[in-house]
C-alpha cells in the first residue's frame, strides 16, 4: 500500500479536495492519519468494528488498549453514553469550558452504540471533541464518530507533524492529511468523574489539574503503570524511543556516562554554553526560556530527532512538575521505562 501525504492547508479548493478524499476513505472503512490540536490521530469509523480493526492492525496495538472516540458534535454524548445523573451538571460545565478541545472524558457507554473493540470491553468509553479545524471539517462531513488514537506504532513516539505519521505508518495506511505542527504537542488530558472524588485524572495533558480544580476537587492516578490499561495510553512502554533514555535528577549523574560514545541531550531550557553541550553528539532543548507550553509543543518532535540520530543513549533533564510540566514528566517517565532506560523516581 502506498501512503499519500496530502496537504490540507493550501487553497480552499485544495483543502476541500483533501477533506473529500479523507471522507471517501473513511466511508470505505479505511484508517487514515488526521491532525488534531494535540497530536496526529489514526482515525476510522468508530461505529464500524471492521474499520476500527484497521487501527489496531496498522499500529500493532494490543486489543486490550481502548481507543478515544472523537465526536462530530456534543449531541453524540447522549447517543453513546449514559452519564450518571449526579455528574450531569459537572459534565455540562466541563464540556462548556473545554470542548472542543484537548479534554477526554470517560463515561458509561451504551453497549449497543459503541463496539466492544473500541473500549476493550470496558463499560466506559473515552470521548473527545477536537478543536482542530481540519479534523472538525472531516468529522462533520463524515457525520459519525471517529476512533482516533495517536498515529504511530504502538508504544512509540507520538507524531506532531504529517511526515512523522508517514515515518511511523507509511505503507500501512492509504492517506495522511498534513496540516503542519500540532498546537499542543501532547495528547489530551483524560479524566473520569467520580462521586467520591470529583475529577480523577487518568492522564495529564494540555488541560491542567489547576484548570480542572476550578470546578471541583481533583485527584490523579496519572503515571501509574498497570498491566491492562484503564484508559487509552496507560501501558508501560508508551512514548518510548528505540534509543535508551535516562532521566537525570542531578547534573553530577553525567559523570557515569563519560564512556558512552554518542550521547544525546534533551534539555528543558536552551543552555548552549559549550561546557554544557560539547560532550553531546546531539542536543535539543524544549524551550528557549523555560516556557512549559513551548516545551510541550516541542517535546515529541525533539525526542524523535534524538531517537533517529543513531545515539547510544539519550539523557533527559526533568521539567518542573506543575501545570503542563506534569504531563511532560508523565511521558518522560513512560518513555524511559519503555526504552529500557531508567526513570527518575
Buried (B, 14 or more C-beta within 10 A) or exposed (E): EEBBBBBBBEEEEEBBBBBEBBBEBBBEBBBBBBBBBBBBBBBBBBBBBEBBBBBBEBBEBEEEBBBBBBBBEBEBBEEBBEBEEEBEEBBEEBBEBBBBBBBBBBBBBEEEBBBBBBBBEBEBBBBBBBBBBBBBBBBEBBEBBBBBBBBBBBBBBBBBBBEBBBBBBBEBBBBBBBBEEBBBBBBBBBBBBBEEBBBBBBBBBBBBBEBBEEBBEBEBBBBEBEEEBBBBBBBEBBBBBEBBBBBBEEEEBBEEBEEBEEBBBBBBBBEEEEEBBEBBBBBBBBBEEBBBBBBBBBBBBBBBBBBBBEBBBBBBBBBBEEBBBBBBBBBBBBBBBBBBBBBBE
